[in-house]
Amino acid sequence: MTGVVIIGGGHAGFQCIDSLRKGGYTGPITLIDADPHLPYQRPPLSKGYLLEGAAPDTLLFRTATYYSEQSVELHLGVAATAIDRDNRSVTLSNGVRLSYDQLVLAPGASIRPLKVPDEIAGQVHYIKTLGDIDRISAQLSNAQDLVVVGGGFIGLEFAATACKLGKKVSVLVRGTGLMNQNVTPELSQFMLEQHRAHGADIQLNTSIETVSRLDDGSFEILTTDGRTLSCDMLVAGIGVTPDTRLAEAAGLECDDGIIVDAQCRTSDPVIYAAGDAVSFAHPLADRPIRIESVQNAVDQAKVIAATICGEQAEYDSVPWFWSDQYEFKLQMAGLHAGYDRVVQRGATESGKFTLFLYRGDKLIAVHTVNKPADHMAARKLLAAGVSPSFAEAADESLKLNGLLKR
C-alpha cells in the first residue's frame, strides 16, 4: 500500500486527512501517531478539560467510525523511527515498514524539560498529551499547594484552572512579565493583575535554583532570588522545541524547524510538513518563522491536501492565537515583532479592550481581551492589508468591518 502517509495525529495530521477526502482524494491514507489515542484536540487540555471533568471522548476530532468510513489506516501507539527517501518508505517502532507516494510530517514540538535532579525529573508534570492530563488529574484532587514554572500560555492557563479549583498556586516566571513573547506589555500587565486578583502568587524574574523531595513527598524549592517554596505538585510549562529529529535524520533541510515552501513542501518534493515543527517564509514577516498555533497547523494542512489533490494553493493565512484565562479570552491576530506603536480601543478596567499594533503607520497585529468581534474584524483587516488611522483605531464608535469597504 502506498498513497499518503501522515506522521502525527494532532491538528495538522487530522486536518490533512479530512481535507484530502473532502478534496476528492481516493487513494490510501495512513496515519501514524505515537499517542495511543484517536486524534484529539490539544488546546482544551490546559483550559477547560480539567476544570469541567469532561470525558476523554469529548476531545476527539472524530470517533473510530469516521476513520473506518474514510478508509484511513491507523497505526496508533507506535512511532515512526526512520524515513527511507530513496525507497519512499517509513519504518515504525514495531518494525513495520510503510511505503508512500507522498509523506506528510506533522510531528509537532517537544516539551522543554525542567532542569531538576534525575530522581525528581519523573515527578514533574508537563501539559502536552491526554496522558499528561490524566496523571495531573489523578494527583490534583489531593494536592493543595502547586508551583507552576513558566509564564507562557500553557502555564498560565493551568494556573488559572488550578486557582478556580481552589488550589494555592505560585507561578515562577523567568522574565519581567507574563507571556512576554506573545503579547504587549500592556496586555501582560493587565493579566498579571488578574492572576494576582484571583489568588495566584506570581513571582517575576525568578526560577528554580534547587529542588528537593521531602520525606512526606512534597517538594522544597529554592528560587534564584532566594525564596523558599514548598508544594505538593510541580508543573512546568517552559516552552517547546520543534521536533525535527526524523526530518534531520532523513536529510531534509531544517533550521529552527523543518523548512518548507509556500505549498508546505520540504526539500524533498514528495514530503510535506505542517504545524509547530515547520519553519517558513510568511508575507507578514521579514524572516522565516515558526508558529505554534492551531490555526497555523490547520491551514498548512489544508494547503498540503489541496496541493496533493492537484489544486494551486499557497499558505499566506493571517496567523491568530487565543488563550482562555479565568473569564478572559485573549485573542491575537497578526505578527507583532517590530511594532513601534500601540493604540488602544476601550478601557482596560472594563475588561474588554483592543490593542492595535503598528509599525510606522502600518497595522501588523491586533490583540483583544473579550472582544471577539474586533478580533474577527482585525483578521480581515490584516488579510486585506488595510491599516486604520490611529484615530480610527481608537474610536469605539467606528465599526472595524466598515473600514474594509473604503
N, C-alpha and C positions, 0 to 999 in steps of 0.2 A: 504494500500500500504506500502511495506517495502523497500527492496533494499538498495541503498546507499543514505544517506542524507549528504549533504555538507553544512557547515555553513561558509559563507564568499565568496564573489564574486570577490575577487581580482585575482591576477595572479595564486595563488595556487588553488583556487576554480575552476576557469575556466579550468586550465590545467588538473585538475583531471577529469573533465567531458570529455574533449577531448580525453585524454589518455585512459579512461575507454572504450569509444566507439570504438576507434581505436584498442584497445586491445581485442575486441570481447565481452565485457560485454554487455549483452542484458537485464539485469534486470532494474527495475525502478531507475531513478536518480532524486533526488530533490535538488534544490539549494535554500538556504535561505540567504538573504542579507538585512541588514537594509538600505542600499543605495537604493533609488527608481529607479536608472538607471539600464539598462542592464549592465552586467560586462564590465568594461573598463580598459584601461591601465592607470596607475598612473604616471609613470616617466615623461611623457610629460607635466604634469600639472605645474611643476616648471621649465620647459625648454622651448620648442618651442611653446607650445599651446597658451600661452598668446601673444607671440610675433607675431605669424602668424595669430592670429584671426581665427583659424580653427573652423569648426562646431563640436559640441559635438559628432556627429555620427562618426567622423574620429577616435575617441579614442576607439570605441567599438572593442572587440575581434571578435565578430560575431553579425550579425543582429538577430532580433527576429525569423526569418525564421529558422536559424540554430537550435535553441533550440526546435522548433516545430518538425523539421525533425529528430532530435536526441532523441525525446520523453523525454525531460527534463522538469520537472515540476518546475516552478519558483515561489518563494514567495519573492517578492521584496518590499522594503519599510517597512518590518516588521523584528523585531529582535527575535533571539532565546533567551528565558529567563530562561530556565531550561532544564537539561538533567536528565531523569529518567533511570539510568543504569539497574536497576532490570527489568524494563518492556521495555527497549530499545525504548524509545520514547523521543521526543523533544517537548517542549511547546513553542509556539510563543507568541509574544506580543499581538496578536489579539485573543488569546485564542485557536487557532488551535493546535492540537496535531498530530505529525507525528511519525510513527513507523519506525525503521530502522533495517537492518541486520548488516550494517557497517555504522559507523558515521565518517565523516572527519571534523576536526576542522581547519579552516583557518581564524581565527579572526583578524590576523594582529596585529598591535600595536596602542596604544592610544597616541594622541598628549600630550606632556607635556605642561601644560598651563603656561603662563607667570604670575608671581605674581604681580597683579595690583589691585587697588581698585575695588570693586564689580561694581560700577557704570561705570567703564571703560572696564571691562572684555569683555563685549559683542561687544566692538568696536575694539578689537584686532583681526587681521586676521591671520589665520593659513592656511597651504597648505597640504591638505590630500585628499579631495574629489572634485568632479566636482562642487558640490555646493559651496565649499570654493572658488574655482577659479572664478565661476560666480559672487560671491559677490565682490571679489577683482577687477575683470574686470569692474564691474559697477561703482566702485569708482575710479579706476586708471586713467581714462581719464581726470578727473578733479583734480587729485592730482599732486602736483609738488614736494613737499618735503616729502621723505619717510625715515623712520627709520626701519631698519631690525635688529632684535635681534637674534644673533646666527651665528656662523662661520662654520657651517657644510655644507654638500652638498646642502640641500634644501634652506637654507637661502642665500647661495652664488649664486646658480642658479637663484633664484628670483632676487637677487640684480643685477646680470649681465643682466637679461632680462629688468629690470627697467631702467638700465643705457642705454641700447640700445634704449629704448623708449624715451630717453631724459629727464628722471627724475633726480632730485637731490637725491642721495642716501647716507645715512650714515649707517654703519654696526657696531653694538656693539658686541664685541667678548670677552667673559669672560676669555678665555685662552690667551696664549702667541703667538699663531699663528692660521692660518686657517686650518680647517679640521684635527686638531691635532690627533684625534683618528684613522684617516684613512690613512694618508699619512706621508711620511718622512718630516723632517724639510726642506730639500732641495726643495721638491715639494711645501710645504706650503709657503716658502719664495717666490718662483717663482710666485705662484698665487697671493700672496699679492701684489707683484709689478704689476702684470697685472691688478688687480682690481683697484689699485690706478691710473694706467696709463689710465684706461677707465673712470676715474672720480669719482669712489666710495671713500667715506671718511671712511676708515677702522680704527676703534679705538679698539686697543687690550687692554687686561687686564682691562676691564670695563664692566659694565652692568647698568641696570636701578636701581637707588636708589629710586626715586619717579617719578610719572607721574600724570599729572592733565589735565583736559579738559577745554579749554578756551571758552569764550563766542562765539567766531567765529567758534567753532567746531574743532579747531586744538588742538594738544597735546603739552604740555610743559614737557620736560623730564630733570630731573637732574640725571646725571650719577654718578656712585660710585667714579669716580676720579674727581668730582667737576665741570664737564662741564654742560652747559645748551644747550639743543637742542629743536628746535620746528619743528613739522612736521604735515602734514595733513593726514598721513596714517602710521599706525604702524603694522608691520608684524613680527611674531615670528616663529623661527624655532630652538627650543632649545632641540630637541630630542624627543624620544618616550619611552613608556614603554610597554612591552608585554601585550597584552590583555588576561589575564588568568582567568578573573572573572568567566566565565561559567565553565571552566575546574576545577577550585578550588572548586566551589560550588558543583560540581558533585563528588568531592573526588578524582580527578586524581592527580597524583604526579606532583608538579610544583616546580621549583627553578630557578628564573630569566627566566621563560618561562615554557611551557608545556614540560615535559621530555618525550623524545621518544627514541626508539632504532634504529638500522640500517635500519629497514623496516618502520620507522616512526610510529610505534605503540606506544600508550601511555601505562600507567599502566593497562588499560583495553584492552584486546586483540582484541576487535572489534571496538575500537575507535582509529583513526589515527589523526595525526596533522602535519601541514606543514606551512612554512613561517616564518614571523617575530616573531611570538609568541612562537616559538619552541626552546627548549634547547636540545642539542645532543652532543654526542662524535664524533669527527672527526679525521681521521688518521693524519691530519696535525697539530692538536692541542694537547696540553698536559693536557687539562681540558675541561669540557663541554663548549660549546659555543652557542651563538645565533647570527644568521647572518641576517641582514636587507638588502636583495637584491632580485631583480627579479630572478636572476639565482637560488638562493637557494630555493625560493618558487616554481619555475617551476620544478626544478629537484627533489625536495622532493615529489611534487605532482605526478610526473611520477613514482617514486618508489612506492607510495601508490597504484596507479592504477594498476601497474604491479603485486603487491602483491595480491590485491583483485582478479585479473584475474588469479591467480594461478601460476604466474611466480616466480622465485627466483631472488630477486632484493635487493640491498643494496645501501644506499646513501653514496657515497665517492667522489662526484664530487669536483674538484678544485674550490673553491669559486672565483668569479670575480665580479667586480663592475665597474660602469662608471659614469662620470659626465661631462656634457657639460656646459662650462662657456666661454662666448664670442666665440672666434674662436678656443678655445682649448678643445680637447677631452681628458679627463683624464680616463685612464683605469688601473685598479688594479687587479692583479691575485695573488692568494695565501693568506696566513695569515702571517702578518709581525710581530706579537708580539714576542719579544725576539731577534730581529735581532741585530747584532753587527757590521755589515759592509755594506756599500753601494758602489757599483761600477756603474759608470755612463758611458753610451754609447751615444755619441752625445753631442753637445754643448748646454748648457742651452739657450744662446742667440739666437739660431736658432729657438727656439720654438718647436723643435722636438727632444725629447731625451727619453732615457730609463734608469730606475734605477733598478739595481739588488740588492736585499736584501738577505743577507746571515746570517746564524747562524753558526759560525765556517766556514767550507768550504761547507756547505750545503745550496743550494738555497731554500729559503722559500717563496719568493714573488717577483713580478716584477711590477713596476709602470711605466706607459708610458704616454707621452704627445704627441699627434698627431703622434703616431707610431702604427697604428692598426696591421700591420704585425708582429711587435715584440710582441704585446700583444697576438695575436693568437698563435705564436710560444711558448711564455712563458707558456701559459696554457698547451700546450702539454709537454713541458719540466717538469713542475711541476707534471703533471699526471704520467709521466714515471719515476719520481724520478731522473732525470738527472740534475746534477749540473755542469754548465760550470766553468772552472777555472776563476779566476779573470781576467786574461789577455784575455781569450776568450770573456768574457762578455763585456769588454771594447772595443774590436776590431770591428769596424764598417764594416770591410771588410769580416768578417765571417758571413755567413748566420746561424741564430739560428736554423732553421729547419734541417740544415746539422748535427748539434750536436746530433740529435735523432738517427742517423744511425750508430753511433760509438759503 
